[in-house]
Amino acid sequence: MKVVLGKNVEGRYRYWDDIQLVHRTLPEIDFDEIDPSVDLLGHRLKAPIVITGMTGGFPDAAKINGNLAKAAAEVGVAMGVGSERAAILKGQYPESYATVAEYPVPLKFANIGAPQIIPQKPGDRVVGPDDVRAAMALIHADVLAIHLNFLQEMVQPEGDRRARGVLERIGALAAEFPVLVKETGAGISQAVARALRDQKVRAFDVSGTGGTSFAAVEHYRALEQGAVREARVGKTFWDWGIPAPISVLELVPLGLPVVASGGVRSGLDVARAIALGATAAGTAGGVLKAASTGYEETRTELETLVHELKVAMFLTGARTVADLQKAPYVITGESRSWLHR
Ligand SMILES: Cc1cc2nc3c(=O)[nH]c(=O)nc-3n(C[C@H](O)[C@H](O)[C@H](O)COP(=O)(O)O)c2cc1C
């Protein structure tokens, strides 16, 4: 948290700028009739925006989650919390998550990490169905988000290195709970998404490359700890992963709802994501500064995202999100090279 707020940990290339929506000189709609509402996993959002999971488990997180939840409820968008491992397995600061339950956020995601659903060493207590129930109850969650963060784990000196069996365990949890699988800044490929769909996962949050880089975050943390090798790995893998827009294009044909995230920093980026076929766009790094400042700042940031989205909808003649999903676009730059790989 301190690192993300204090250092530049963004990816070096802005893939969303490669997605250019085609201007429609004659919109033939009124700005006032634009309706950006959308259904995501059976919940109606006033705008196709998800604040993706960030925090919880330490005292100051209560303020951040409270600001986010109050603003998300007011603006009518979805939100997730950060990994609930601290609260569920260690009983640390459950109230820093629970504050989210106080607000009528239209769709809430509980959060656990994939490395915690398998044993990392013999005798480890893994997150099981009862823990998931507790994690969901804590924030009155509608859906469980399971995050994949193996890039981050490889840059952490104390990182979890075991990944065998995660897919099957995700399947076991998805049989009991509505599960969305998310990355944390390195994207999801179509092959992996197919395997997850076979395990009855309900939705994806791509969290592709181009926004917050967890290799960068862990690079700085490793430097602080004097972990020379990991600091070097973080620098080397700073931009590792599948660009967010490419991951969206790979996953949309699978037919499950896709949240497009990783570097979404404006309402125009939200519009670009929807034009590629996503159901909603997600942001974490884009709202963190406002959320750590105050409620008013957080609400203003969300309202600005929605306003910019509506400007893009007007200028493409899209009255609804379904119209925007059909808007013409051009792909340029590095993203174009990825398409022709
Ligand atoms: C401070 C911070 C903490 C995060 N913690 C979590 C987490 O606990 N669980 C999770 O699934 N994702 C976590 N993320 C990842 C985000 O949900 C998101 O996938 C990623 O940051 C890419 O989006 P962005 O470029 O908009 O930041 C965190 C992100 C930030 C910035």
The ligand as an SDF file (V2000), in Angstrom:
LIG
                    3D

 31 33  0  0  0  0  0  0  0  0999 V2000
   -2.6410   -1.4560   -3.2720 C   0  0  0  0  0  0  0  0  0  0  0  0
   -3.1620   -2.6240   -4.0400 C   0  0  0  0  0  0  0  0  0  0  0  0
   -3.4560   -3.8100   -3.3670 C   0  0  0  0  0  0  0  0  0  0  0  0
   -3.9880   -4.9090   -4.0510 C   0  0  0  0  0  0  0  0  0  0  0  0
   -4.3320   -6.0500   -3.3630 N   0  0  0  0  0  0  0  0  0  0  0  0
   -5.0140   -7.0400   -3.9970 C   0  0  0  0  0  0  0  0  0  0  0  0
   -5.5410   -8.1550   -3.2780 C   0  0  0  0  0  0  0  0  0  0  0  0
   -5.3650   -8.2670   -2.0630 O   0  0  0  0  0  0  0  0  0  0  0  0
   -6.2440   -9.0880   -3.9730 N   0  0  0  0  0  0  0  0  0  0  0  0
   -6.4520   -8.9790   -5.3160 C   0  0  0  0  0  0  0  0  0  0  0  0
   -7.1260   -9.8140   -5.9010 O   0  0  0  0  0  0  0  0  0  0  0  0
   -5.9190   -7.9680   -6.0270 N   0  0  0  0  0  0  0  0  0  0  0  0
   -5.2220   -6.9940   -5.4000 C   0  0  0  0  0  0  0  0  0  0  0  0
   -4.7370   -5.9170   -6.1260 N   0  0  0  0  0  0  0  0  0  0  0  0
   -4.7930   -5.9820   -7.6070 C   0  0  0  0  0  0  0  0  0  0  0  0
   -5.9140   -5.1930   -8.2100 C   0  0  0  0  0  0  0  0  0  0  0  0
   -7.1810   -5.7120   -7.8600 O   0  0  0  0  0  0  0  0  0  0  0  0
   -5.7880   -5.1440   -9.7540 C   0  0  0  0  0  0  0  0  0  0  0  0
   -5.9880   -6.4450  -10.2630 O   0  0  0  0  0  0  0  0  0  0  0  0
   -4.4360   -4.6380  -10.2410 C   0  0  0  0  0  0  0  0  0  0  0  0
   -3.9510   -3.6180   -9.3890 O   0  0  0  0  0  0  0  0  0  0  0  0
   -4.5010   -4.0700  -11.6580 C   0  0  0  0  0  0  0  0  0  0  0  0
   -5.4100   -2.9890  -11.7500 O   0  0  0  0  0  0  0  0  0  0  0  0
   -4.9230   -1.4560  -11.7650 P   0  0  0  0  0  0  0  0  0  0  0  0
   -3.9050   -1.3120  -12.8610 O   0  0  0  0  0  0  0  0  0  0  0  0
   -6.1530   -0.6510  -11.9870 O   0  0  0  0  0  0  0  0  0  0  0  0
   -4.2990   -1.1810  -10.4200 O   0  0  0  0  0  0  0  0  0  0  0  0
   -4.2020   -4.8220   -5.4520 C   0  0  0  0  0  0  0  0  0  0  0  0
   -3.8970   -3.6200   -6.1080 C   0  0  0  0  0  0  0  0  0  0  0  0
   -3.3950   -2.5420   -5.4400 C   0  0  0  0  0  0  0  0  0  0  0  0
   -3.0920   -1.2780   -6.2000 C   0  0  0  0  0  0  0  0  0  0  0  0
  1  2  1  0
  2  3  1  0
  2 30  2  0
  3  4  2  0
  4  5  1  0
  4 28  1  0
  5  6  2  0
  6  7  1  0
  6 13  1  0
  7  8  2  0
  7  9  1  0
  9 10  1  0
 10 11  2  0
 10 12  1  0
 12 13  2  0
 13 14  1  0
 14 15  1  0
 14 28  1  0
 15 16  1  0
 16 17  1  0
 16 18  1  0
 18 19  1  0
 18 20  1  0
 20 21  1  0
 20 22  1  0
 22 23  1  0
 23 24  1  0
 24 25  2  0
 24 26  1  0
 24 27  1  0
 28 29  2  0
 29 30  1  0
 30 31  1  0
M  END
$$$$
